[in-house]
Amino acid sequence: MNFVAIETSCDETSIALFSDNHLKYHTVYSQIPFHTRYGGVVPEIASRKHSEEISKIISDAKVKDISAVGFTRGPGLKGSLLIGKIAAHTISNYFNAKLIGINHLEGHLLSTEIDNDKIVKKLRFPLISLIASGGHSELWYVSGYGRYKLIGETRDDACGEAFDKVAKVMKLGYPGGPIIDKLSRQSVKTELKFTVPDVMDSYDYSFSGIKTQVAYYVRNLKKISKKKKIEIASAFEEAICLSLIKKLELAAIKYKVNDVVVCGGVSANSRLRELLLDKFNKIGIRVSLPDKRYTSDNAAMIGACMLRRFELGKFKNSVKLDPDLKIGSWI
């Protein structure tokens, strides 16, 4: 079966074409250059750029002979989501194809199953999944495809948002995650440490405090040398990574799982990957991470969600947009 997936939840416009589990075409148009000057995504600019680019992207994909089309219905920016929905409806009507709305967060989870342009069954259930991105920091207990339970989330800023805000405080540029990652890899020996507040008796996170710590630290410096920037970036990154891993480990032990998945934009972070593999290999828990090509928002991961629904005979789903959509079971 041939099908199309569309992703427009934030500032990437993406389309993917599949033939069964084979990814035949995939492109992602990034708007980063248009948001850099503002230090973050501007919703009005994002939706306008989606509307300007999506027709060209669909045309370049040469869509034909499809049976279904899926799109991200949430969570995300309302205007951006709407552009994707309109495009999906148009394709659906033209080809008389089935239409389905997909949860963007489930897409991140299933991005781990995209391997060399094929969707393969990699996940071993039950597992704990950490979704770490610019908009979300969540822990899920996953007992199977479509069987999801939220067990922890951020009380304030998402971890990816903290990366962006700290990068802005340090005048490093946008997006903050890749910049801090690159800077930290030049790490020099330092005693500098930042701390992330521990939300007691839960699997929840809190990242606003460390952002404030860094802001005060930078403000009290008369001048920030390149070496000092590297120290700050490295100390900040280390604190964030250790906080993410601590709650993930606690949840994995509590729920007695043998597998964990870490996905979303922050899962591309080099130090996080290094610490994850070191920690969980020592305690005998398998770690699954997406290929770095699929850590940021993309349509291939939406297609992976569509395929699992086909296989389980659960293709019907709401097509109503929900910018605040939560994860939930569909089986």
VEXPA-103008 format. One record per residue (C-alpha): x, y, z; residue in three letters. Coordinates in steps of 0.5 Angstrom, whole numbers, padded with zeros to 4 digits, always signed. Each point is the difference from the previous one (the first is absolute). Layout:
N
XYZALA ...
% end
This chain:
331
+0000+0000+0000MET +0002+0007-0002ASN -0001+0006+0005PHE +0002+0007+0002VAL +0002+0003+0006ALA +0000+0007+0002ILE +0004+0004+0006GLU -0001+0007+0001THR -0001+0001+0008SER +0005+0005+0001CYS +0006+0003-0005ASP +0001-0006-0004GLU -0004-0001-0007THR +0001-0008-0001SER -0003-0005-0005ILE +0001-0007+0000ALA -0002-0005-0005LEU +0000-0008+0001PHE -0002-0006-0003SER -0001-0005+0005ASP +0005+0001+0005ASN +0005+0003-0005HIS +0002+0007+0001LEU +0000+0002-0008LYS +0000+0008+0001TYR +0002+0004+0006HIS +0001+0008+0000THR +0000+0005+0006VAL +0000+0007-0001TYR +0003+0004+0006SER -0002+0007+0002GLN +0006+0001+0005ILE +0003+0006-0004PRO -0007+0004+0000PHE +0000-0001+0008HIS +0007+0001+0002THR +0000+0007+0000ARG -0006-0001+0005TYR +0004-0005+0005GLY -0006-0005-0001GLY -0006-0002-0004VAL -0005+0006-0002VAL -0007-0003-0001PRO -0002+0005-0006GLU +0006-0001-0004ILE +0000-0008+0001ALA -0007+0000-0003SER +0001+0004-0006ARG +0007-0003-0002LYS -0004-0007+0001HIS -0005+0003-0005SER +0005+0002-0005GLU +0004-0006+0000GLU -0005-0006+0001ILE -0003+0000-0007SER +0007+0000-0003LYS +0002-0006+0004ILE -0006-0004-0002ILE +0001+0002-0007SER +0008-0002+0000ASP -0002-0007+0004ALA -0005-0002-0006LYS -0005-0003+0004VAL -0004-0005-0004LYS -0004-0006+0001ASP -0001+0000+0007ILE -0005-0003+0005SER +0001+0004+0006ALA +0003+0007+0003VAL +0001+0001+0007GLY +0002+0007+0003PHE +0002+0003+0007THR -0006+0002+0004ARG +0003+0002+0006GLY +0004+0002+0004PRO +0003+0006-0003GLY -0002+0007-0002LEU -0007+0001-0003LYS +0002+0004-0006GLY +0005-0005-0002SER -0004-0006+0001LEU -0006+0003-0004LEU +0005+0000-0006ILE +0002-0007+0000GLY -0008-0002+0001LYS -0002+0004-0006ILE +0005-0003-0004ALA -0001-0007+0003ALA -0008+0001-0002HIS +0002+0002-0007THR +0004-0006-0001ILE -0005-0004+0003SER -0006+0003-0004ASN +0004+0000-0007TYR +0002-0008+0001PHE -0006-0002+0004ASN +0005-0002+0005ALA -0002-0002+0007LYS +0002+0006+0005LEU +0003-0001+0007ILE +0003+0005+0005GLY +0006-0002+0004ILE +0003+0002+0007ASN +0006+0003-0001HIS +0003-0003+0006LEU -0002-0007-0002GLU +0004+0002-0006GLY +0007+0001+0004HIS -0001-0006+0004LEU -0001-0004-0007LEU +0006+0004-0003SER +0004-0005+0003THR -0002-0006-0005GLU +0002+0004-0006ILE +0006-0004-0002ASP +0004+0001-0007ASN -0007+0003-0003ASP -0004-0006+0003LYS -0005+0000+0005ILE +0002-0006+0004VAL -0002-0003+0007LYS +0005+0002+0005LYS -0004+0001+0006LEU +0000-0005+0006ARG -0006+0001+0004PHE -0001+0002+0006PRO +0004+0006+0000LEU +0001+0007+0003ILE +0001+0005-0005SER +0003+0007+0001LEU -0002+0005-0005ILE +0004+0006+0000ALA -0001+0006-0004SER +0000+0008-0001GLY -0008-0001+0002GLY +0000-0006+0005HIS +0004-0004+0005SER -0005-0006+0001GLU +0001-0007+0003LEU -0005-0006-0003TRP -0001-0007+0002TYR -0001-0003-0006VAL -0003-0007+0000SER -0001-0001-0008GLY -0002+0004-0006TYR -0005+0005+0002GLY +0000-0002+0007ARG +0003+0006+0004TYR +0000+0003+0007LYS +0003+0007+0002LEU +0004-0001+0006ILE +0004+0006+0001GLY +0001+0007-0004GLU +0003+0007+0001THR -0003+0004+0005ARG +0002+0006-0004ASP +0005+0001-0005ASP +0002-0006-0005ALA +0007-0002+0000CYS +0001+0002-0007GLY -0003+0007+0001GLU +0005+0001+0006ALA +0005-0001-0005PHE -0002+0005-0004ASP -0001+0005+0005LYS +0007-0001+0003VAL +0003+0001-0007ALA -0004+0006+0000LYS +0003+0003+0006VAL +0007-0002-0002MET -0001+0003-0007LYS +0001-0006-0003LEU -0005+0000-0005GLY -0006-0005-0002TYR -0002-0005+0000PRO +0004-0001+0007GLY +0000-0008+0000GLY +0005-0001-0006PRO +0004+0006+0002ILE +0001-0002+0007ILE +0002-0007-0002ASP +0005+0002-0004LYS +0003+0005+0005LEU +0000-0005+0005SER +0004-0005-0004ARG +0006+0005+0001GLN -0001-0001+0007SER +0006+0002+0005VAL +0001-0002+0007LYS -0005+0004+0005THR -0003-0001+0007GLU -0006+0004-0003LEU -0006-0003+0002LYS -0008+0001-0001PHE -0005-0003+0003THR -0007-0002-0002VAL -0006+0000+0005PRO -0002-0007+0002ASP -0008-0001+0000VAL +0000-0005+0006MET -0005-0006+0000ASP -0002+0001-0008SER +0003-0002-0007TYR -0001+0008-0001ASP +0006+0005-0003TYR +0001+0007+0002SER +0005+0004-0005PHE -0001+0007+0002SER +0004+0000+0006GLY +0006-0001-0004ILE -0001+0005-0005LYS +0000+0005+0005THR +0006-0002+0003GLN +0004+0000-0006VAL -0003+0007-0001ALA +0002+0003+0006TYR +0007-0003+0000TYR +0001+0003-0007VAL -0003+0007+0002ARG +0005+0000+0006ASN +0006-0001-0005LEU +0003+0006-0003LYS +0003-0003-0006LYS -0001-0007-0003ILE +0006-0003-0003SER -0001-0006-0005LYS +0003-0005+0005LYS -0005+0003+0005LYS -0006-0001-0005LYS +0002-0007-0001ILE +0000-0002+0008GLU -0007+0003+0000ILE -0003-0004-0005ALA +0004-0006+0002SER -0003+0001+0007ALA -0007+0001-0002PHE +0000-0005-0005GLU +0003-0005+0005GLU -0006+0002+0005ALA -0005-0001-0005ILE +0002-0007-0002CYS +0001-0003+0007LEU -0007+0003+0002SER -0003-0003-0006LEU +0003-0007+0001ILE -0001+0000+0008LYS -0008+0000-0001LYS +0000-0005-0006LEU +0004-0005+0004GLU -0004+0001+0006LEU -0006-0002-0005ALA +0003-0005-0003ALA +0002-0004+0007ILE -0007+0002+0003LYS -0004-0003-0007TYR +0005-0006+0000LYS +0001+0001-0008VAL +0006-0002-0004ASN +0000+0005-0005ASP +0000+0008+0000VAL -0001+0004-0006VAL +0003+0007+0000VAL -0003+0005-0006CYS -0002+0007-0002GLY +0005+0005-0002GLY +0004+0000+0006VAL +0002-0007-0001SER +0005+0002-0005ALA +0004+0003+0005ASN +0007-0004+0000SER +0001+0001+0008ARG -0007-0003+0001LEU +0001-0006-0005ARG +0007-0001+0004GLU -0003+0000+0007LEU -0006-0004-0002LEU +0004-0006-0003LEU +0005+0000+0006ASP -0005+0000+0005LYS -0005-0005-0003PHE +0005-0005-0002ASN +0002+0000+0007LYS -0006-0002+0003ILE -0002-0005-0006GLY -0006+0004-0003ILE +0000+0001-0008ARG +0000+0007-0003VAL -0003+0002-0006SER +0001+0007-0004LEU -0002+0002-0007PRO +0005+0002-0005ASP +0002+0007+0001LYS -0004+0001-0007ARG -0006-0001+0003TYR +0001+0003+0007THR -0003+0007-0002SER -0007+0001-0003ASP -0001-0004-0006ASN -0006-0004-0004ALA +0004-0006+0000ALA -0002-0001+0007MET -0008+0001-0002ILE +0001-0005-0005GLY +0002-0005+0005ALA -0006+0001+0004CYS -0004-0001-0006MET +0003-0006-0001LEU -0001-0003+0007ARG -0008+0002+0000ARG -0001-0004-0007PHE +0003-0006+0003GLU -0004+0000+0006LEU -0006+0002-0004GLY -0001+0006+0004LYS +0001+0005-0006PHE -0006+0005+0002LYS +0001+0006+0004ASN -0002+0007+0002SER +0002+0005-0005VAL -0001+0006+0004LYS +0006+0004+0002LEU +0002+0001+0007ASP +0006+0004+0001PRO +0000-0002+0008ASP -0001-0008-0002LEU +0002-0005+0005LYS +0002-0007-0001ILE -0005-0005+0001GLY -0001-0007-0002SER -0004-0002-0006TRP +0000-0007+0001ILE 
% end
